[in-house]
Amino acid sequence: MTPAKILKLIDIDAFSATPKYQQLVNCIVQGIQQQKIKRGDLLPSINEVSYEFDIARVTVEKGYNHLRSLGILDSVPGKGYFIKSIEASQNLKIFLLFNKLSAHKKIIYDAFVETLGSQALIDFYIYNNDLAFFRRLIENHKTDYTHYVILPHFIEGEEMAVPILASLPQEQLVLMDKLPPGLQGNFSAVYEPFEKDIVQALQASLEPLAKYHTLKLIFPENSYHAREIREGFNSFCRNYAFKSAVVPEIENAEIHPGEAYINLREDDLVMLIEKIRAQGLQIGQDVGLISYNETPLKKLILDGITTISTDFAAMGRSAAELVLGRLQGRVENPFAVNLRASL
């Protein structure tokens, strides 16, 4: 096949969250697997690919270097890149769909990709918690994949996502983080049992919580966060006789001594700390603070912020293991409570 014909096999999707260099790799490997690209075929030059798809030369070079690291590609000075081997081992093709990008989602993604190694082609998309976009992405990508790995979080209309997920081949479906209520079938999952986790986390924090009379959960009304967190919080407060409240937004909330707050979003954490300090209250003494999701900074600021956090790297690894068949069924993801000075 000529370089010009190989160029026509390359498809760089601007809407995909898959890095462009990886899309380039995927297209070449797929061409080999479909026996369209043969051993010895000369690839289009870095400049040709860069110009044709309006991507940086360094991106194309990164893709070609990755193909070289897989043993597929080699180069000859003055002649360019050519197919050295057609032994492409990537028999898995994965449609990976996340609700949004964040530091924690990147940890999941990196662990997932690292665990799969060179055994899979991955097309990565983001639907930004938007149900309509979620539906459109899935409807447009229902073929040619061996697995659909999806993280299902929605601000509204979660129940409408169930039939969309049910339309996929269930033996090829792997869900991450959350199990949508009502979804039946023989799908796999690595998930957080949100209600159980927060109850167990607060039980493990009973000793430092004893100096507070009221617990408050900051849970925005328009939020993709699991409602089970709120249910578990209310259950714990009833069982352990804490006064409690669910605060839909922190901006206009009044802060009082003797209260401990649990926050889900980083923006709310910043605003909460600012409000506590503005009132001259001492965090960890007058007001308690528990934050969802561990980050390196939370270990350091305020002499340490208490966190409730799932193991995001373990989630990515387990999802990959489900794809590879080393794990089966539905796996609870581990979580941890990190007690620090803020409580």
C-alpha positions in Angstrom: 0.0 0.0 0.0 1.3 3.4 -0.9 1.8 6.2 1.7 -1.1 8.1 0.1 -3.5 5.2 0.6 -2.3 4.7 4.2 -3.0 8.3 4.8 -6.7 7.6 3.9 -6.8 4.9 6.6 -5.9 7.5 9.3 -8.8 9.2 11.1 -8.1 11.7 13.8 -11.4 12.4 15.7 -11.4 15.9 17.2 -14.2 14.9 19.6 -12.3 12.0 21.1 -10.4 12.4 24.3 -8.0 9.8 23.2 -4.6 11.5 22.6 -4.1 12.2 19.0 -0.8 10.3 18.9 -2.7 7.3 20.2 -5.4 7.7 17.6 -2.7 7.6 15.0 -1.2 4.4 16.5 -4.7 2.8 16.6 -5.4 3.5 12.9 -2.1 2.0 11.8 -2.6 -1.1 14.0 -6.2 -1.5 12.8 -5.0 -1.3 9.2 -2.5 -4.1 9.9 -5.2 -6.2 11.6 -7.5 -5.7 8.6 -4.6 -6.8 6.3 -4.8 -3.5 4.4 -1.3 -2.5 5.6 1.5 -5.0 4.7 5.0 -5.6 5.9 7.4 -3.3 4.1 4.8 -0.6 3.3 6.1 2.9 3.5 4.2 5.3 5.8 3.4 8.9 5.0 6.0 11.3 6.3 5.7 13.2 9.6 5.1 16.4 7.6 2.4 14.8 5.5 0.4 13.5 8.5 0.9 16.8 10.3 -0.3 18.9 7.4 -3.2 16.6 6.5 -4.7 16.5 10.0 -3.5 19.8 11.3 -1.7 18.3 14.2 1.8 19.1 15.6 4.8 17.3 14.1 5.8 16.3 17.6 2.4 14.5 18.0 3.0 12.5 14.8 6.5 11.7 15.9 5.3 10.5 19.2 2.8 8.2 17.5 5.5 6.8 15.2 7.9 6.3 18.1 5.3 4.4 20.0 4.7 2.1 17.0 8.5 1.7 16.9 8.5 0.7 20.6 5.9 -1.9 19.8 8.2 -3.4 17.2 5.8 -2.5 14.3 7.7 0.4 12.8 11.2 1.1 11.8 12.9 3.9 9.7 15.7 4.3 7.2 17.5 7.6 6.9 16.4 9.3 3.7 13.6 6.9 3.1 11.3 7.4 6.1 9.2 5.1 8.2 8.1 1.6 7.1 6.2 -1.4 8.5 8.7 -3.7 10.1 6.3 -6.2 11.6 2.6 -7.1 11.1 2.4 -9.0 14.4 0.1 -6.5 16.0 -0.9 -8.1 19.3 -3.7 -5.7 20.1 -6.9 -7.9 19.8 -8.9 -5.8 22.2 -10.6 -2.6 21.0 -12.1 -0.5 23.8 -14.6 2.3 23.8 -13.7 4.2 27.0 -16.3 6.8 28.1 -15.9 9.1 31.2 -18.3 11.7 32.5 -15.6 14.4 32.8 -11.9 15.1 33.1 -10.3 15.7 36.5 -7.2 14.8 38.5 -8.9 11.7 39.9 -10.2 10.6 36.5 -6.7 10.9 35.1 -5.4 8.5 37.8 -8.1 6.0 36.8 -7.3 6.5 33.1 -3.5 6.1 33.6 -3.9 2.9 35.7 -6.3 1.5 33.2 -4.1 2.1 30.2 -0.9 1.0 32.0 -2.5 -2.3 33.1 -3.7 -3.1 29.5 -0.3 -2.2 28.1 0.0 -2.9 24.4 -2.8 -5.5 24.5 -5.6 -3.0 23.5 -6.6 -0.1 21.3 -8.5 2.5 23.3 -10.8 5.2 22.0 -11.5 7.7 24.8 -14.4 10.1 25.0 -15.9 12.5 27.5 -19.6 13.3 27.7 -19.4 16.1 30.4 -22.3 14.7 32.5 -24.6 15.4 29.5 -27.2 12.6 28.9 -27.9 13.7 25.3 -24.3 13.7 24.4 -23.8 10.4 26.2 -26.6 8.8 24.1 -25.2 10.2 20.9 -21.7 9.0 21.6 -22.9 5.4 22.3 -25.3 5.3 19.4 -22.5 6.4 17.1 -20.0 3.8 18.4 -22.0 0.6 18.8 -19.9 -1.4 16.4 -16.3 -2.6 16.1 -15.5 -2.7 19.8 -14.7 -5.7 22.0 -15.5 -3.8 25.2 -17.4 -0.7 26.3 -15.9 0.7 29.6 -18.1 3.4 30.9 -18.2 5.7 34.0 -21.9 6.7 34.3 -22.5 9.9 36.2 -25.3 12.4 35.4 -26.6 15.6 36.8 -30.1 14.7 35.8 -31.9 12.0 33.9 -29.9 9.1 35.3 -32.9 6.7 34.9 -32.9 7.5 31.1 -29.3 6.2 30.9 -30.3 2.7 31.9 -31.9 1.7 28.5 -29.0 3.2 26.7 -26.5 1.0 28.7 -28.9 -2.0 28.3 -28.7 -1.6 24.5 -25.0 -2.6 24.6 -23.8 -6.2 24.6 -23.8 -6.9 28.3 -20.9 -9.4 28.2 -18.8 -6.5 26.6 -19.9 -3.9 29.1 -17.7 -2.8 32.1 -19.0 -0.1 34.4 -16.7 2.0 36.6 -17.4 3.8 39.9 -21.2 3.6 39.9 -24.0 1.1 39.4 -27.0 2.8 37.8 -30.2 1.8 39.7 -32.4 -0.5 37.7 -29.7 -1.7 35.2 -30.0 -5.5 34.8 -27.8 -7.9 32.9 -24.6 -9.8 32.8 -22.3 -6.8 32.7 -19.1 -6.4 34.8 -18.3 -3.5 37.1 -15.8 -2.1 39.6 -17.8 0.2 41.7 -18.1 2.2 44.9 -20.8 1.2 47.4 -21.3 4.8 48.3 -23.8 4.4 51.1 -21.9 1.7 52.9 -18.6 3.6 52.4 -19.7 6.9 54.1 -21.3 5.0 57.0 -18.2 3.0 57.6 -16.0 6.1 57.2 -18.0 8.1 59.7 -18.0 5.2 62.1 -14.2 5.1 61.9 -14.2 8.8 62.7 -16.4 8.6 65.8 -13.7 9.6 68.3 -12.8 12.9 66.7 -16.4 13.6 65.7 -17.5 13.3 69.4 -16.5 17.0 70.0 -19.1 18.2 67.5 -22.9 18.2 68.0 -24.0 18.7 64.4 -22.8 17.2 61.1 -23.5 18.9 57.8 -23.1 17.4 54.3 -22.6 19.9 51.5 -24.5 18.3 48.6 -25.3 20.5 45.7 -28.8 20.1 44.2 -27.5 20.0 40.6 -24.8 17.4 41.2 -23.7 14.2 39.5 -22.6 12.8 42.9 -24.3 9.6 44.0 -27.5 10.1 46.1 -26.4 7.1 48.2 -23.8 9.4 49.8 -26.6 11.5 51.2 -28.7 8.5 52.3 -25.7 7.0 54.1 -25.0 10.3 55.8 -28.6 10.6 57.0 -28.6 7.0 58.2 -25.4 7.5 60.2 -26.6 10.7 61.9 -29.9 9.0 62.9 -28.1 5.9 64.3 -25.6 7.9 66.3 -27.8 10.7 67.4 -26.1 13.6 65.7 -28.0 16.7 64.7 -27.6 16.9 60.9 -28.4 18.9 57.8 -27.8 18.6 54.1 -26.6 21.9 52.7 -27.3 22.5 49.0 -24.8 25.3 48.7 -22.2 26.7 51.1 -21.9 30.3 49.8 -24.8 31.6 51.9 -24.7 29.0 54.7 -24.0 30.1 58.3 -21.1 28.4 60.1 -21.3 27.8 63.8 -18.9 26.3 66.4 -19.7 22.7 67.1 -20.4 21.8 63.5 -18.5 19.3 61.3 -18.7 19.6 57.5 -18.4 16.9 54.8 -17.7 18.3 51.3 -17.7 16.6 47.9 -16.4 19.3 45.6 -13.0 21.1 45.6 -14.7 24.5 45.0 -16.9 24.0 48.1 -13.9 23.1 50.1 -12.1 26.4 49.3 -15.2 28.5 50.1 -15.8 26.6 53.3 -12.3 27.2 54.5 -12.5 30.9 53.6 -15.8 31.3 55.6 -14.5 29.5 58.6 -11.4 31.6 58.7 -13.4 34.8 58.2 -15.3 34.1 61.4 -12.1 33.5 63.3 -13.0 29.9 64.0 -10.3 27.2 64.4 -10.6 24.2 62.0 -10.2 20.9 63.9 -11.3 22.6 67.2 -14.3 24.8 66.6 -15.4 23.4 63.3 -14.6 20.0 61.8 -13.8 19.3 58.2 -14.0 16.1 56.1 -13.3 16.2 52.4 -14.0 13.6 49.7 -11.2 12.4 47.5 -7.6 12.3 48.6 -5.0 14.6 47.0 -1.4 15.4 47.9 -2.3 18.9 48.9 -4.9 17.7 51.5 -2.1 16.0 53.3 -0.4 19.3 53.8 -2.8 22.2 54.1 -4.3 23.1 57.5 -1.8 20.5 59.0 -3.8 17.9 57.1 -7.4 17.6 56.0 -9.3 14.4 56.9 -10.4 12.6 53.7 -12.8 9.9 52.6 -11.4 8.5 49.3 -11.7 5.5 47.1 -8.6 4.1 45.5 -8.7 5.5 42.0 -5.7 3.7 40.7 -7.2 0.4 42.0 -10.4 1.2 40.1 -8.5 1.7 36.8 -6.5 -1.5 37.3 -9.5 -3.6 38.2 -11.5 -2.3 35.2 -8.5 -3.4 33.0 -8.4 -6.8 34.7 -12.1 -7.2 34.0 -11.5 -6.5 30.3 -8.6 -9.0 30.3 -10.7 -11.7 32.0 -8.5 -11.9 35.0 -11.4 -10.7 37.2 -15.0 -11.4 36.7 -18.4 -10.1 37.9 -18.8 -7.0 40.0 -15.9 -5.8 42.2 -16.2 -3.4 45.1 -13.5 -0.8 44.9 -11.5 -0.2 48.2 -11.8 3.0 50.1 -9.9 4.6 53.0 -10.4 7.2 55.7 -7.4 9.4 56.4 -7.9 11.0 59.8 -6.0 14.3 60.1 -6.0 17.6 62.1 -9.0 19.1 60.4 -11.3 16.9 62.4 
